[in-house]
Amino acid sequence: AWALLAVTALAALLRFAFLDRPGVWADEAQTYGRVNGSFYQLLEVLRFDGFAPLHYELYWFLAQRVSLEPWLLRFWPALAGTLTVPAIYFLTRQLHLPARTSLLAASIACCSAYLNYYSRDAKMYAPLWLFVTLSMACFLWWLNAGKNWRSASRVRWWCWIFCTTAAAGIHTPGLIVLGIQPLAMLVHRGRSWLRSLAFVLGVAVILAGPV
């Protein structure tokens, strides 16, 4: 636990240090421009540009209350990028990998130049990867509950639905994870007809938003 906390703290340092540098660039300026009108104008712009709404709705909510300085524009992606590190650890533990291996995976995510760059960019990619990671982790967490459907498994099922819905609501390509999860269920020892039915119901709930 202390090692994971240390790796997460390092991830926060790498992502939040000098968050206002460099200056806002083209795509970030477009994010700023989209959220500085009315809510109706925001939805019209998103419909025209083909973006999912959750990422921009959060920025719109902030823009109604505070001035979106560069560091505040990047705060949400930086937070999501930081939380991706323990999310990677959680995912690898659900794959029944040793704790040391999971810490190594979290450390690679912590120090990844790719993840660090997009965690300091006011776009939807860092939050998308956080919730895609949590979607897969919670899905395996649910499968790993075995046949205990009546108690803890129900909470895990809802966590999977929430994280996958959030991923799709932030950026529609997040639904790609739904193409992997049926394969995971097929090879998992915890599958059953009741769990398969619950999976189909969960997918229906998740897809209701994009539809």
Secondary structure, 3 states (H helix, E strand, C coil): CHHHHHHHHHHHHHHHCCCCCCCCCHHHHHHHHHCCCCHHHHHHHHHHHCCCCHHHHHHHHHHCCCCCCHHHHCHHHHHHHHHHHHHHHHHHHHCCCCHHHHHHHHHHHHHCHHHHHHCCCCCCHHHHHHHHHHHHHHHHHHHCCCCCCCCHHHHHHHHHHHHHHHHHHHCHHHHHHHHHHHHHHHHCCCCCHHHHHHHHHHHHHHHHCCC
